[in-house]
């Protein structure tokens, strides 16, 4: 495909040329996908069906589960189908759709985690004003803003990526990922994508800084609580969120802030699976393990 400016389709990274290993890849991804879907659907069902979980924190948690459900559904099914059918094909439109949806869900993820940090800050540092500040109208407006901004962000990134001229159609990844797509460019970055990348870095650093400052103030407030039981109760609502944020940042840093080679490797493949699958799979598990209300509601759903 050298010296061509447009491509009708793309070829994704092949797990293996061995048919048995391809089927093994399909089976492993299928099991992980099924586990991720089940875990997130349980969280969504618990929050939606039980009145005791009708609070801002659980509303944000349900939206995080929806985001995780969408994120993993963008990447894994196509890879599983390709392994099962012994192909690497993805259409130009399908590739663009993957980029748009994956980036939109990723943007909503970091936005939701930032909002959840603010929710914990208000609940612990200003508990008397919590009902006023985090009322249902404000929470719904925040969620609408998060999803609209994330979709606009995904659209800008997709427009910037697919407005370049591609000299190859071989994507060195098991799904259409922006860094790998930009490597196929004949002329490098364009101004639209440069602007979006710069805005992304600024917004990402802003969210990260906001989370760090929020938790610095939270820990300061927790240390002033006189009773040990009170401190433990306050921290118990923060530990799952901190764990989820740490996992999101750690897997993202490992995947994107390491030197990349032009050739595929098992390490690149492993890291891409890590950051695209690990957070959606473990986020609902972390929250359900650390939250007694969710465990109680899930046990009721299980009995039914």
VEXSE-209833 format. One record per residue (C-alpha): residue in one letter; z, y, x. Coordinates in nm, 2 decimals, padded with zeros to 4 digits, always signed. Each point is the difference from the previous one (the first is absolute). Layout:
<site><type>A</type><z>Z</z><y>Y</y><x>X</x></site>
...
***
This chain:
<site><type>X</type><z>+00.00</z><y>+00.00</y><x>+00.00</x></site>
<site><type>X</type><z>-00.02</z><y>+00.23</y><x>+00.30</x></site>
<site><type>X</type><z>-00.18</z><y>+00.34</y><x>-00.02</x></site>
<site><type>X</type><z>+00.03</z><y>+00.00</y><x>-00.38</x></site>
<site><type>X</type><z>+00.16</z><y>+00.28</y><x>-00.19</x></site>
<site><type>X</type><z>+00.08</z><y>-00.18</y><x>-00.33</x></site>
<site><type>X</type><z>+00.12</z><y>-00.35</y><x>-00.08</x></site>
<site><type>X</type><z>-00.03</z><y>-00.18</y><x>-00.34</x></site>
<site><type>X</type><z>+00.31</z><y>-00.22</y><x>+00.06</x></site>
<site><type>X</type><z>+00.27</z><y>-00.07</y><x>+00.26</x></site>
<site><type>X</type><z>+00.12</z><y>-00.32</y><x>+00.17</x></site>
<site><type>X</type><z>+00.38</z><y>-00.04</y><x>+00.02</x></site>
<site><type>X</type><z>+00.19</z><y>-00.17</y><x>+00.27</x></site>
<site><type>X</type><z>-00.03</z><y>-00.38</y><x>-00.02</x></site>
<site><type>X</type><z>+00.33</z><y>-00.19</y><x>+00.03</x></site>
<site><type>X</type><z>-00.16</z><y>-00.30</y><x>+00.16</x></site>
<site><type>X</type><z>-00.33</z><y>-00.18</y><x>+00.02</x></site>
<site><type>X</type><z>+00.17</z><y>-00.33</y><x>-00.05</x></site>
<site><type>X</type><z>-00.02</z><y>-00.10</y><x>-00.37</x></site>
<site><type>X</type><z>+00.35</z><y>-00.16</y><x>-00.01</x></site>
<site><type>X</type><z>+00.16</z><y>+00.32</y><x>+00.15</x></site>
<site><type>X</type><z>-00.19</z><y>+00.21</y><x>-00.25</x></site>
<site><type>X</type><z>+00.16</z><y>-00.21</y><x>-00.29</x></site>
<site><type>X</type><z>+00.34</z><y>+00.03</y><x>+00.17</x></site>
<site><type>X</type><z>-00.04</z><y>+00.38</y><x>+00.01</x></site>
<site><type>X</type><z>-00.09</z><y>+00.00</y><x>-00.37</x></site>
<site><type>X</type><z>+00.30</z><y>-00.22</y><x>-00.08</x></site>
<site><type>X</type><z>+00.25</z><y>+00.21</y><x>+00.20</x></site>
<site><type>X</type><z>-00.13</z><y>+00.33</y><x>-00.14</x></site>
<site><type>X</type><z>+00.01</z><y>-00.14</y><x>-00.35</x></site>
<site><type>X</type><z>+00.36</z><y>-00.11</y><x>+00.03</x></site>
<site><type>X</type><z>+00.10</z><y>+00.34</y><x>+00.15</x></site>
<site><type>X</type><z>-00.20</z><y>+00.19</y><x>-00.26</x></site>
<site><type>X</type><z>+00.16</z><y>-00.21</y><x>-00.29</x></site>
<site><type>X</type><z>+00.35</z><y>+00.06</y><x>+00.14</x></site>
<site><type>X</type><z>-00.07</z><y>+00.38</y><x>+00.03</x></site>
<site><type>X</type><z>-00.14</z><y>+00.02</y><x>-00.35</x></site>
<site><type>X</type><z>+00.29</z><y>-00.19</y><x>-00.15</x></site>
<site><type>X</type><z>+00.27</z><y>+00.20</y><x>+00.18</x></site>
<site><type>X</type><z>-00.14</z><y>+00.33</y><x>-00.10</x></site>
<site><type>X</type><z>-00.07</z><y>-00.10</y><x>-00.36</x></site>
<site><type>X</type><z>+00.36</z><y>-00.11</y><x>-00.03</x></site>
<site><type>X</type><z>+00.12</z><y>+00.34</y><x>+00.11</x></site>
<site><type>X</type><z>-00.24</z><y>+00.18</y><x>-00.24</x></site>
<site><type>X</type><z>+00.11</z><y>-00.23</y><x>-00.28</x></site>
<site><type>X</type><z>+00.37</z><y>+00.05</y><x>+00.07</x></site>
<site><type>X</type><z>-00.02</z><y>+00.38</y><x>+00.00</x></site>
<site><type>X</type><z>-00.23</z><y>+00.01</y><x>-00.30</x></site>
<site><type>X</type><z>+00.19</z><y>-00.24</y><x>-00.22</x></site>
<site><type>X</type><z>+00.37</z><y>+00.08</y><x>+00.07</x></site>
<site><type>X</type><z>+00.16</z><y>+00.32</y><x>-00.12</x></site>
<site><type>X</type><z>+00.26</z><y>-00.01</y><x>+00.27</x></site>
<site><type>X</type><z>-00.26</z><y>+00.07</y><x>+00.26</x></site>
<site><type>X</type><z>-00.13</z><y>+00.32</y><x>-00.17</x></site>
<site><type>X</type><z>+00.09</z><y>+00.24</y><x>+00.28</x></site>
<site><type>X</type><z>-00.21</z><y>+00.20</y><x>+00.24</x></site>
<site><type>X</type><z>+00.07</z><y>-00.23</y><x>+00.29</x></site>
<site><type>X</type><z>-00.14</z><y>-00.30</y><x>-00.19</x></site>
<site><type>X</type><z>-00.29</z><y>+00.20</y><x>-00.13</x></site>
<site><type>X</type><z>-00.10</z><y>+00.07</y><x>+00.35</x></site>
<site><type>X</type><z>+00.06</z><y>-00.36</y><x>+00.10</x></site>
<site><type>X</type><z>-00.23</z><y>-00.12</y><x>-00.28</x></site>
<site><type>X</type><z>-00.27</z><y>+00.24</y><x>+00.12</x></site>
<site><type>X</type><z>+00.05</z><y>-00.13</y><x>+00.36</x></site>
<site><type>X</type><z>-00.05</z><y>-00.36</y><x>-00.14</x></site>
<site><type>X</type><z>-00.32</z><y>+00.11</y><x>-00.18</x></site>
<site><type>X</type><z>-00.12</z><y>+00.16</y><x>+00.33</x></site>
<site><type>X</type><z>+00.07</z><y>-00.32</y><x>+00.20</x></site>
<site><type>X</type><z>-00.17</z><y>-00.21</y><x>-00.27</x></site>
<site><type>X</type><z>-00.31</z><y>+00.22</y><x>+00.03</x></site>
<site><type>X</type><z>+00.00</z><y>+00.02</y><x>+00.38</x></site>
<site><type>X</type><z>+00.01</z><y>-00.37</y><x>+00.06</x></site>
<site><type>X</type><z>-00.26</z><y>-00.06</y><x>-00.28</x></site>
<site><type>X</type><z>-00.25</z><y>+00.22</y><x>+00.18</x></site>
<site><type>X</type><z>-00.02</z><y>-00.19</y><x>+00.32</x></site>
<site><type>X</type><z>+00.10</z><y>-00.37</y><x>-00.04</x></site>
<site><type>X</type><z>-00.22</z><y>-00.13</y><x>-00.29</x></site>
<site><type>X</type><z>-00.33</z><y>+00.09</y><x>+00.17</x></site>
<site><type>X</type><z>+00.12</z><y>-00.15</y><x>+00.33</x></site>
<site><type>X</type><z>+00.10</z><y>-00.32</y><x>-00.19</x></site>
<site><type>X</type><z>-00.33</z><y>-00.02</y><x>-00.18</x></site>
<site><type>X</type><z>-00.19</z><y>+00.04</y><x>+00.32</x></site>
<site><type>X</type><z>+00.19</z><y>-00.28</y><x>+00.17</x></site>
<site><type>X</type><z>-00.04</z><y>-00.23</y><x>-00.30</x></site>
<site><type>X</type><z>-00.38</z><y>+00.08</y><x>-00.02</x></site>
<site><type>X</type><z>-00.05</z><y>+00.00</y><x>+00.37</x></site>
<site><type>X</type><z>-00.14</z><y>+00.35</y><x>+00.01</x></site>
<site><type>X</type><z>+00.08</z><y>+00.34</y><x>+00.15</x></site>
<site><type>X</type><z>-00.19</z><y>+00.22</y><x>-00.25</x></site>
<site><type>X</type><z>+00.13</z><y>+00.31</y><x>-00.17</x></site>
<site><type>X</type><z>-00.23</z><y>+00.25</y><x>-00.18</x></site>
<site><type>X</type><z>-00.02</z><y>+00.36</y><x>+00.10</x></site>
<site><type>X</type><z>+00.16</z><y>+00.11</y><x>-00.33</x></site>
<site><type>X</type><z>+00.27</z><y>-00.27</y><x>+00.03</x></site>
<site><type>X</type><z>+00.09</z><y>+00.12</y><x>+00.35</x></site>
<site><type>X</type><z>+00.02</z><y>+00.36</y><x>-00.12</x></site>
<site><type>X</type><z>+00.22</z><y>-00.11</y><x>-00.29</x></site>
<site><type>X</type><z>+00.23</z><y>-00.19</y><x>+00.24</x></site>
<site><type>X</type><z>+00.04</z><y>+00.31</y><x>+00.22</x></site>
<site><type>X</type><z>+00.07</z><y>+00.22</y><x>-00.29</x></site>
<site><type>X</type><z>+00.25</z><y>-00.22</y><x>-00.17</x></site>
<site><type>X</type><z>+00.18</z><y>-00.11</y><x>+00.31</x></site>
<site><type>X</type><z>+00.04</z><y>+00.35</y><x>+00.13</x></site>
<site><type>X</type><z>+00.11</z><y>+00.13</y><x>-00.34</x></site>
<site><type>X</type><z>+00.27</z><y>-00.27</y><x>-00.03</x></site>
<site><type>X</type><z>+00.11</z><y>+00.06</y><x>+00.35</x></site>
<site><type>X</type><z>+00.03</z><y>+00.38</y><x>-00.07</x></site>
<site><type>X</type><z>+00.20</z><y>-00.07</y><x>-00.32</x></site>
<site><type>X</type><z>+00.22</z><y>-00.24</y><x>+00.19</x></site>
<site><type>X</type><z>+00.12</z><y>+00.26</y><x>+00.26</x></site>
<site><type>X</type><z>+00.02</z><y>+00.26</y><x>-00.28</x></site>
<site><type>X</type><z>+00.22</z><y>-00.23</y><x>-00.22</x></site>
<site><type>X</type><z>+00.23</z><y>-00.08</y><x>+00.30</x></site>
<site><type>X</type><z>+00.04</z><y>+00.37</y><x>+00.06</x></site>
<site><type>X</type><z>+00.08</z><y>+00.07</y><x>-00.37</x></site>
<site><type>X</type><z>+00.25</z><y>-00.29</y><x>+00.00</x></site>
<site><type>X</type><z>+00.17</z><y>+00.16</y><x>+00.31</x></site>
<site><type>X</type><z>+00.04</z><y>+00.32</y><x>-00.20</x></site>
<site><type>X</type><z>+00.13</z><y>-00.19</y><x>-00.30</x></site>
<site><type>X</type><z>+00.27</z><y>-00.16</y><x>+00.22</x></site>
<site><type>X</type><z>+00.08</z><y>+00.34</y><x>+00.16</x></site>
<site><type>X</type><z>+00.06</z><y>+00.16</y><x>-00.34</x></site>
<site><type>X</type><z>+00.20</z><y>-00.30</y><x>-00.13</x></site>
<site><type>X</type><z>+00.24</z><y>+00.00</y><x>+00.29</x></site>
<site><type>X</type><z>+00.01</z><y>+00.36</y><x>+00.12</x></site>
<site><type>X</type><z>-00.02</z><y>+00.17</y><x>-00.34</x></site>
<site><type>X</type><z>+00.12</z><y>-00.26</y><x>-00.25</x></site>
<site><type>X</type><z>+00.11</z><y>+00.26</y><x>-00.26</x></site>
<site><type>X</type><z>-00.35</z><y>+00.14</y><x>-00.01</x></site>
<site><type>X</type><z>-00.18</z><y>-00.33</y><x>+00.00</x></site>
<site><type>X</type><z>-00.07</z><y>-00.03</y><x>-00.37</x></site>
<site><type>X</type><z>-00.14</z><y>+00.36</y><x>+00.00</x></site>
<site><type>X</type><z>-00.21</z><y>-00.02</y><x>+00.31</x></site>
<site><type>X</type><z>-00.13</z><y>-00.36</y><x>-00.05</x></site>
<site><type>X</type><z>-00.06</z><y>+00.01</y><x>-00.37</x></site>
<site><type>X</type><z>-00.27</z><y>-00.21</y><x>-00.16</x></site>
<site><type>X</type><z>-00.25</z><y>+00.28</y><x>-00.04</x></site>
<site><type>X</type><z>+00.03</z><y>+00.10</y><x>+00.37</x></site>
<site><type>X</type><z>-00.03</z><y>-00.37</y><x>+00.10</x></site>
<site><type>X</type><z>-00.31</z><y>-00.06</y><x>-00.20</x></site>
<site><type>X</type><z>-00.16</z><y>+00.32</y><x>+00.13</x></site>
<site><type>X</type><z>+00.08</z><y>-00.11</y><x>+00.36</x></site>
<site><type>X</type><z>-00.16</z><y>-00.34</y><x>-00.06</x></site>
<site><type>X</type><z>-00.31</z><y>+00.16</y><x>-00.15</x></site>
<site><type>X</type><z>-00.02</z><y>+00.23</y><x>+00.30</x></site>
<site><type>X</type><z>+00.04</z><y>-00.29</y><x>+00.24</x></site>
<site><type>X</type><z>-00.28</z><y>-00.20</y><x>-00.15</x></site>
<site><type>X</type><z>-00.24</z><y>+00.28</y><x>-00.05</x></site>
<site><type>X</type><z>+00.05</z><y>+00.13</y><x>+00.35</x></site>
<site><type>X</type><z>-00.04</z><y>-00.35</y><x>+00.14</x></site>
<site><type>X</type><z>-00.33</z><y>-00.05</y><x>-00.19</x></site>
<site><type>X</type><z>-00.13</z><y>+00.33</y><x>+00.12</x></site>
<site><type>X</type><z>+00.10</z><y>-00.08</y><x>+00.36</x></site>
<site><type>X</type><z>-00.17</z><y>-00.34</y><x>-00.02</x></site>
<site><type>X</type><z>-00.31</z><y>+00.16</y><x>-00.14</x></site>
<site><type>X</type><z>-00.01</z><y>+00.25</y><x>+00.29</x></site>
<site><type>X</type><z>+00.05</z><y>-00.27</y><x>+00.26</x></site>
<site><type>X</type><z>-00.27</z><y>-00.22</y><x>-00.16</x></site>
<site><type>X</type><z>-00.25</z><y>+00.29</y><x>-00.02</x></site>
<site><type>X</type><z>+00.07</z><y>+00.09</y><x>+00.37</x></site>
<site><type>X</type><z>-00.04</z><y>-00.36</y><x>+00.11</x></site>
<site><type>X</type><z>-00.32</z><y>-00.09</y><x>-00.19</x></site>
<site><type>X</type><z>-00.18</z><y>+00.33</y><x>+00.07</x></site>
<site><type>X</type><z>-00.05</z><y>-00.11</y><x>+00.36</x></site>
<site><type>X</type><z>-00.30</z><y>-00.19</y><x>+00.12</x></site>
<site><type>X</type><z>+00.07</z><y>-00.37</y><x>+00.08</x></site>
<site><type>X</type><z>-00.18</z><y>-00.17</y><x>+00.29</x></site>
<site><type>X</type><z>+00.16</z><y>-00.34</y><x>-00.07</x></site>
<site><type>X</type><z>+00.12</z><y>-00.19</y><x>-00.30</x></site>
<site><type>X</type><z>+00.25</z><y>-00.23</y><x>+00.18</x></site>
<site><type>X</type><z>+00.36</z><y>+00.10</y><x>-00.09</x></site>
<site><type>X</type><z>+00.25</z><y>-00.13</y><x>+00.25</x></site>
<site><type>X</type><z>+00.26</z><y>-00.05</y><x>-00.27</x></site>
<site><type>X</type><z>+00.06</z><y>-00.24</y><x>-00.30</x></site>
<site><type>X</type><z>-00.03</z><y>+00.30</y><x>-00.24</x></site>
<site><type>X</type><z>-00.17</z><y>+00.34</y><x>+00.02</x></site>
<site><type>X</type><z>+00.24</z><y>+00.21</y><x>+00.20</x></site>
<site><type>X</type><z>-00.07</z><y>+00.37</y><x>+00.10</x></site>
<site><type>X</type><z>+00.05</z><y>-00.03</y><x>+00.38</x></site>
<site><type>X</type><z>-00.23</z><y>-00.30</y><x>+00.01</x></site>
<site><type>X</type><z>-00.26</z><y>+00.17</y><x>-00.22</x></site>
<site><type>X</type><z>+00.00</z><y>+00.31</y><x>+00.23</x></site>
<site><type>X</type><z>-00.08</z><y>-00.23</y><x>+00.30</x></site>
<site><type>X</type><z>-00.33</z><y>-00.07</y><x>-00.17</x></site>
<site><type>X</type><z>-00.10</z><y>+00.36</y><x>-00.01</x></site>
<site><type>X</type><z>-00.32</z><y>+00.11</y><x>+00.19</x></site>
<site><type>X</type><z>+00.13</z><y>+00.35</y><x>+00.05</x></site>
<site><type>X</type><z>+00.39</z><y>-00.02</y><x>-00.01</x></site>
<site><type>X</type><z>+00.22</z><y>+00.20</y><x>-00.23</x></site>
<site><type>X</type><z>-00.13</z><y>+00.26</y><x>-00.24</x></site>
<site><type>X</type><z>+00.18</z><y>+00.32</y><x>-00.09</x></site>
<site><type>X</type><z>+00.11</z><y>-00.14</y><x>-00.34</x></site>
<site><type>X</type><z>+00.17</z><y>-00.30</y><x>+00.15</x></site>
<site><type>X</type><z>+00.15</z><y>+00.21</y><x>+00.29</x></site>
<site><type>X</type><z>+00.16</z><y>+00.23</y><x>-00.26</x></site>
<site><type>X</type><z>+00.14</z><y>-00.29</y><x>-00.21</x></site>
<site><type>X</type><z>+00.14</z><y>-00.17</y><x>+00.31</x></site>
<site><type>X</type><z>+00.17</z><y>+00.33</y><x>+00.11</x></site>
<site><type>X</type><z>+00.14</z><y>+00.05</y><x>-00.35</x></site>
<site><type>X</type><z>+00.12</z><y>-00.36</y><x>+00.00</x></site>
<site><type>X</type><z>+00.19</z><y>+00.03</y><x>+00.32</x></site>
<site><type>X</type><z>+00.17</z><y>+00.32</y><x>-00.12</x></site>
<site><type>X</type><z>+00.09</z><y>-00.15</y><x>-00.33</x></site>
<site><type>X</type><z>+00.12</z><y>-00.32</y><x>+00.15</x></site>
<site><type>X</type><z>+00.22</z><y>+00.18</y><x>+00.25</x></site>
<site><type>X</type><z>+00.13</z><y>+00.22</y><x>-00.28</x></site>
<site><type>X</type><z>+00.10</z><y>-00.30</y><x>-00.21</x></site>
<site><type>X</type><z>+00.16</z><y>-00.17</y><x>+00.30</x></site>
<site><type>X</type><z>+00.20</z><y>+00.31</y><x>+00.09</x></site>
<site><type>X</type><z>+00.11</z><y>+00.04</y><x>-00.37</x></site>
<site><type>X</type><z>+00.13</z><y>-00.36</y><x>-00.01</x></site>
<site><type>X</type><z>+00.19</z><y>+00.04</y><x>+00.33</x></site>
<site><type>X</type><z>+00.16</z><y>+00.33</y><x>-00.10</x></site>
<site><type>X</type><z>+00.09</z><y>-00.14</y><x>-00.35</x></site>
<site><type>X</type><z>+00.18</z><y>-00.29</y><x>+00.15</x></site>
<site><type>X</type><z>+00.17</z><y>+00.21</y><x>+00.26</x></site>
<site><type>X</type><z>+00.15</z><y>+00.20</y><x>-00.28</x></site>
<site><type>X</type><z>+00.07</z><y>-00.32</y><x>-00.20</x></site>
<site><type>X</type><z>+00.20</z><y>-00.16</y><x>+00.28</x></site>
<site><type>X</type><z>+00.18</z><y>+00.33</y><x>+00.05</x></site>
<site><type>X</type><z>+00.11</z><y>+00.00</y><x>-00.36</x></site>
<site><type>X</type><z>+00.09</z><y>-00.37</y><x>+00.00</x></site>
<site><type>X</type><z>+00.24</z><y>+00.05</y><x>+00.30</x></site>
<site><type>X</type><z>+00.18</z><y>+00.26</y><x>-00.21</x></site>
<site><type>X</type><z>+00.07</z><y>-00.26</y><x>-00.28</x></site>
<site><type>X</type><z>+00.37</z><y>-00.09</y><x>+00.03</x></site>
<site><type>X</type><z>+00.00</z><y>-00.36</y><x>-00.12</x></site>
<site><type>X</type><z>-00.17</z><y>-00.29</y><x>+00.18</x></site>
<site><type>X</type><z>-00.12</z><y>-00.14</y><x>-00.33</x></site>
<site><type>X</type><z>-00.16</z><y>+00.33</y><x>-00.09</x></site>
<site><type>X</type><z>-00.18</z><y>+00.02</y><x>+00.34</x></site>
<site><type>X</type><z>-00.13</z><y>-00.36</y><x>-00.04</x></site>
<site><type>X</type><z>-00.12</z><y>+00.07</y><x>-00.36</x></site>
<site><type>X</type><z>-00.19</z><y>+00.31</y><x>+00.12</x></site>
<site><type>X</type><z>-00.16</z><y>-00.18</y><x>+00.29</x></site>
<site><type>X</type><z>-00.09</z><y>-00.31</y><x>-00.20</x></site>
<site><type>X</type><z>-00.26</z><y>+00.21</y><x>-00.19</x></site>
<site><type>X</type><z>-00.15</z><y>+00.13</y><x>+00.32</x></site>
<site><type>X</type><z>-00.02</z><y>-00.31</y><x>+00.22</x></site>
<site><type>X</type><z>-00.30</z><y>-00.16</y><x>-00.20</x></site>
<site><type>X</type><z>-00.19</z><y>+00.33</y><x>+00.02</x></site>
<site><type>X</type><z>+00.07</z><y>+00.04</y><x>+00.37</x></site>
<site><type>X</type><z>-00.11</z><y>-00.36</y><x>+00.07</x></site>
<site><type>X</type><z>-00.33</z><y>+00.05</y><x>-00.20</x></site>
<site><type>X</type><z>-00.07</z><y>+00.33</y><x>+00.18</x></site>
<site><type>X</type><z>+00.07</z><y>-00.16</y><x>+00.34</x></site>
<site><type>X</type><z>-00.23</z><y>-00.29</y><x>-00.07</x></site>
<site><type>X</type><z>-00.28</z><y>+00.22</y><x>-00.12</x></site>
<site><type>X</type><z>+00.02</z><y>+00.23</y><x>+00.30</x></site>
<site><type>X</type><z>+00.05</z><y>-00.29</y><x>+00.25</x></site>
<site><type>X</type><z>-00.30</z><y>-00.20</y><x>-00.12</x></site>
<site><type>X</type><z>-00.21</z><y>+00.31</y><x>-00.02</x></site>
<site><type>X</type><z>+00.09</z><y>+00.11</y><x>+00.35</x></site>
<site><type>X</type><z>-00.08</z><y>-00.34</y><x>+00.14</x></site>
<site><type>X</type><z>-00.34</z><y>-00.01</y><x>-00.17</x></site>
<site><type>X</type><z>-00.12</z><y>+00.35</y><x>+00.07</x></site>
<site><type>X</type><z>+00.19</z><y>+00.14</y><x>+00.30</x></site>
<site><type>X</type><z>-00.10</z><y>-00.27</y><x>+00.25</x></site>
<site><type>X</type><z>-00.32</z><y>+00.00</y><x>+00.22</x></site>
<site><type>X</type><z>-00.28</z><y>-00.15</y><x>-00.20</x></site>
<site><type>X</type><z>-00.28</z><y>-00.20</y><x>+00.16</x></site>
<site><type>X</type><z>-00.36</z><y>-00.02</y><x>-00.12</x></site>
<site><type>X</type><z>+00.02</z><y>-00.38</y><x>-00.03</x></site>
<site><type>X</type><z>+00.21</z><y>-00.19</y><x>-00.25</x></site>
<site><type>X</type><z>+00.30</z><y>-00.19</y><x>+00.10</x></site>
<site><type>X</type><z>+00.27</z><y>-00.22</y><x>-00.16</x></site>
<site><type>X</type><z>+00.25</z><y>+00.28</y><x>+00.07</x></site>
<site><type>X</type><z>-00.21</z><y>+00.26</y><x>-00.19</x></site>
<site><type>X</type><z>-00.04</z><y>-00.24</y><x>-00.29</x></site>
<site><type>X</type><z>+00.37</z><y>-00.08</y><x>+00.00</x></site>
<site><type>X</type><z>+00.11</z><y>+00.36</y><x>+00.00</x></site>
<site><type>X</type><z>-00.25</z><y>+00.09</y><x>-00.27</x></site>
<site><type>X</type><z>+00.14</z><y>-00.28</y><x>-00.22</x></site>
<site><type>X</type><z>+00.35</z><y>+00.12</y><x>+00.09</x></site>
<site><type>X</type><z>-00.03</z><y>+00.35</y><x>-00.12</x></site>
<site><type>X</type><z>-00.22</z><y>-00.07</y><x>-00.30</x></site>
<site><type>X</type><z>+00.20</z><y>-00.30</y><x>-00.14</x></site>
<site><type>X</type><z>+00.36</z><y>+00.02</y><x>+00.13</x></site>
<site><type>X</type><z>+00.12</z><y>+00.31</y><x>-00.18</x></site>
<site><type>X</type><z>-00.15</z><y>-00.09</y><x>-00.34</x></site>
<site><type>X</type><z>+00.16</z><y>-00.35</y><x>+00.03</x></site>
<site><type>X</type><z>+00.34</z><y>+00.10</y><x>+00.12</x></site>
<site><type>X</type><z>+00.06</z><y>+00.33</y><x>-00.18</x></site>
<site><type>X</type><z>+00.10</z><y>-00.17</y><x>-00.34</x></site>
<site><type>X</type><z>+00.20</z><y>-00.27</y><x>+00.19</x></site>
<site><type>X</type><z>+00.20</z><y>+00.26</y><x>+00.19</x></site>
<site><type>X</type><z>+00.08</z><y>+00.20</y><x>-00.31</x></site>
<site><type>X</type><z>+00.09</z><y>-00.30</y><x>-00.21</x></site>
<site><type>X</type><z>+00.22</z><y>-00.15</y><x>+00.27</x></site>
<site><type>X</type><z>+00.20</z><y>+00.32</y><x>+00.04</x></site>
<site><type>X</type><z>+00.02</z><y>+00.12</y><x>-00.36</x></site>
<site><type>X</type><z>+00.24</z><y>-00.18</y><x>-00.24</x></site>
<site><type>X</type><z>-00.15</z><y>+00.15</y><x>-00.31</x></site>
<site><type>X</type><z>-00.35</z><y>-00.13</y><x>+00.09</x></site>
<site><type>X</type><z>+00.14</z><y>-00.34</y><x>+00.09</x></site>
<site><type>X</type><z>+00.18</z><y>-00.02</y><x>-00.33</x></site>
<site><type>X</type><z>-00.31</z><y>+00.10</y><x>-00.20</x></site>
<site><type>X</type><z>-00.23</z><y>-00.24</y><x>+00.19</x></site>
<site><type>X</type><z>+00.25</z><y>-00.28</y><x>-00.06</x></site>
<site><type>X</type><z>-00.02</z><y>+00.07</y><x>-00.37</x></site>
<site><type>X</type><z>-00.38</z><y>+00.00</y><x>+00.01</x></site>
<site><type>X</type><z>+00.00</z><y>-00.32</y><x>+00.19</x></site>
<site><type>X</type><z>+00.21</z><y>-00.17</y><x>-00.27</x></site>
<site><type>X</type><z>-00.24</z><y>+00.11</y><x>-00.26</x></site>
***
